[in-house]
Structure formats: structure tokens, C-alpha cells
Amino acid sequence: MRLLIAGTLNGQLSTATKIAMSKGAKVTHTDTIDQALETLRAGRGADLVMVDVKLDIENLIARLAEEHICVPVVACGIENDARAAVSAIRAGAKEYIPLPPDADLIAAVLAAVSDDGHALIYKDERMGQVVKLADQVAGSDASILITGESGTGKEVMARYIHSHSRRKDKPFISVNCAAIPENLLESELFGHEKGAFTGAVARRIGKFEEADGGTLLLDEISEMDVRLQAKLLRAIQEREIDRVGGKTPVKVNIRIVATSNRDLAAEARNGNFREDLFYRLNVVNLQIPPLRERPADILALSKHFITHFAHANGVAERPFSEEAETFLTRHHWSGNVRELENTMHRAVLLATDDEIGIDAIRLPDGSRIDTTPQADVALRAAAVADATARSFVGKTVAEVEQNLILDTLDHCLGNRTHAANILGISIRTLRNKLKEYSEQGVRVPQPGELRAHAG
């Protein structure tokens, strides 16, 4: 976790620095926004920027956008400065942290933007075989492709490989290829020179150079544009990159780890992914099985999450009832570890007895997860499907498509990547549809929230 702090607030941010470092964050401190921007451009990147609310946060966020620098910003200010807090959020800050700093609050903010707290937890033999292979290849410099359904823990595995490699003391840099717009991804990866395009007011170091000596994770690489794949292939082959607008190649020494929730071999055969790049990345393939196929991991992960969220929320840690354990191991968990984690968080908050019972294991809207036997579920699903099909009558194809996309996004709590995977469309197609709906005035759920339904 890399944290950049800008400002002083009479020394109170120095206390925040000490707290962050005690939580394992690597902290860089600057006094001004200009210094913060220079730090980001120079490749001494950050996963989060904490800014003194007295500084011009709106200007900082605008300049980050102009220079194609993707990093979340959190404002910090004195506790009673409500007007400044509102202004900072309106300017684009993700959160406001009151000062003097609270250690638990800062830890929660760091955890929200970092996956470092998610240890590799497993007990199932199938997952054990994957970890054994990961241990065998971690010490090499071979490129590794990690595949599996959304939510299975591919990035956690990538971090595990880095932590067991010869590069463990060097940077681990992660780029979500699905989350960054296509026109920004090239600059994000390779950096740019001053004047390379409108808004390129200074040289900016990209993720390849930030990761020099360490590991670069290309998360959901199947969503990368084919044109950019050609440049990536050259970078991997030649161990050098060209900044956007640059004239001189830059040597880099990195280890590539890529992830995908798609069948890249099939994507290559269909012309959606470069075959030569696929073979470059797929020196070793770690295929993570879905959670439903490794039942021994379900309880191990459930207990891990219960301990974590009980501590994070300041409540007593409760054991599972026997009925709850049986249900957890039999549930399908279509959202894999991510769905299980969210369910356990709710269970910690909803449990009222000495044990976590079946009543505490609920959906995001508070309704109980169905515990009907599988045969009855199939019959009920058929009835629901018939009723749903009848509801389509009288609607246009576009209306049905819109409802399907938005309802799926609701189901995924606004997670675009997960929704696109369920719908069987690319993340770019989904983004284009959501942009179209927003322009029509339709409410589109953001990550972590549900859309309000009429009636």
C-alpha cells in the first residue's frame, strides 16, 4: 500500500503518517499540490492520496484527470470544518477524514483501497494443488497467467506470488485493465512525454517504469484493446517500453502476471485476443477453481472473514451454528469469495444470538438467502422464469435489454466487471450501454450501491 500525503494541517498529518506507516503503508509526504503531482509523474506512485482540505482539492482532481493519472483522493481536515468537508466531496474527493486522526478510521480507509489485508486462506486440496504450483514457479521470472471466475481471488494469488519471489522487496504494481478507459490505458501503462497530447503538461512515468525491478499485475487483461496488445507484446519481448510521444525506448526489468475471467485460448482463436501475446503470458497457467468446487475453503474463509469484520466493526466474534455451517457449504456462491466476504460482513452486523445462525445469512436487501432443497429450487426457478418471460410481452427489445443490464448490475452491487461477466459482454460494451442510459436520465447504480426501483 503506497500512500501520498499532501499538506501539513499544523503537523496533524504527520500523526496520520505515523499511523499509516504502523499499518504497513509506504508513505510519501509533500507540502503542496504541485509537489504531489510531481511525485506522481515521476513514478513514485500512490494507491491513495490524502490531502489537506485547505489545499485546492478541486484543482488537484482536475489536473489528475487532465494528465490521465488515476488515483483516489481523500480529504483531511479539522473535525468541525463541515463546510470544507462538503466542498471537498463535491470537488471529487472519495472521503473526508476528520483530524486529529483516528487510527481505526485511517486503517479502514487504507483497507478500502488495498487488497494487502486479504491473505491467501485455503484448506481445500484443489486449492492446495494450485498453491503448490505457485510456490514452484514464484521464484522464477516466468510470466504467469491466473485464470478463474470473477471473485475467486486472482489478485490475491498474484500478490502471493510476488511475496514469494526474488522481487518481493521491490514494487508490486497492479493495473485493472477493465476499470481504466481505453483512451487512458496506454498512458497509464507506458507513461507519456510533455506535449504528447492535450493535457500532457509534463512527463509522466507509467506503471511499467513504476514496477521496475518488481512485479506488474495486468488485471483482467482480456479487456485490453487489440491495438494496445501489440505494444504490450513488444514491451514483454524486448523488455523496453516507449512512452506516449517519446523518442527513446526505456529499458524495464519486470515480471508480468496477468489475470482473466475469460477463456483466453478461446478468445485468441476467435480473434479477440492476440495469439502471440497469449503464449507470451501463458508460460505458466494457475487456474483457480470456483469456490463451489472447493468446499473445504468455504468454512475456512467464512471464519477468517467473521474474525476480520467482527474486529473492524467492534463487535463480539461469534461462532457459526451447525445449521449455518451446513448451509454455507451447500450454497452455490456464484459470486465466489467476493460474495462470501460480503455475506459474512452482513452476518457479523445482523447476528443477535450467541451464534451466527441461518437468520443472519442474508442478501444485500436484508432478505434471507433461500434454503429450499435443490429440487424445489429448480421448480421455483422454472416458475419464476415463466413469469419473467410473460412480463416481456409488450416491451421493446431495447427496454428488455436495459432492464436485464440494470438488474444484473444491481445483483452485482454496481460491480461492472462482475456484471459484464454474467451478461457475457465486454466491459466496454457495458460501459457504453450505461453511458447511454445515464444520458437518458436513467439512474445507474455505482459500485457498492443498489438502484432504487420504482414502486
Secondary structure, 3 states (H helix, E strand, C coil): CEEEEECCHHHHHHHHHHHHHHCCCEEEEECCHHHHHHHHHCCCCCCEEEEECCCCHHHHHHHHHHCCCCCCEEEEEECCCHHHHHHHHHHCCCEEEEECCCHHHHHHHHHHHCCCCCCCCCCCHHHHHHHHHHHHHHCCCCCEEEECCCCCCHHHHHHHHHHCCCCCCCCEEEEECCCCCHHHHHHHHHCECCCCCCCCCCCECCHHHHCCCCEEEEECHHHCCHHHHHHHHHHHHHCEECCECCCCCEECCCEEEEEECCCHHHHHHCCCCCHHHHHHHCCEEEECCCHHHCHHHHHHHHHHHHHHHHHHHCCCCCCECHHHHHHHHHCCCCCHHHHHHHHHHHHHHHCCCCCECHHHCECCCCCECCCCCHHHHHHHHHHHHHHHHHHCCCCCHHHHHHHHHHHHHHHCCCCHHHHHHHHCCCHHHHHHHHHHHHHCCCCCCCCCCCCCCCC
